[in-house]
């Protein structure tokens, strides 16, 4: 893939690791709902990471095919999955010679 570089991958992994350590050190506070807070943070961190990874993949695929991916960013921020499906279908159209 053209978009991924070692610096980007290491930076994203380091950010994830730092946030993971922060979540684990802070840990669940005493109380009945603390697990819910910790679990919500964990799910949110993973979701944000997945959304970033998918958009970087979209940038890569658009670059390979010579398309503009930045037009897809606004709908992707509000509805990632439907936008991703529409983007894949858009890229599967036959290219004009």
Steps between C-alpha positions, in 0.01 A plus 500: 500500500626843415356693795646294785848592604707363786477834685121507470460138609737541795332827603153345494616193691679715758190715546289188546751357749513823702122518517482132597750552781309808616172305501655211690679719756192709559308175504154447622420715800318352797130475443245304308510701177880536468529195273252659265710816480820304438330280241354803325844660479646176359228468237532867405878473460466194278221657294699818437805295401293290262340804340842661449639179348204466263531861382872458438413189298247710304772759430728225372236344278396836357861593429561172315194562282558873451184610685443776756431355846454831683146534362417187700622637834187693615258207455763263642514701826123467550442146370823302449359161402248610235754744356763225484256270317408776253869583449586137422210478255610829342854367453374177345341681206669441169764758422469686172791434270 
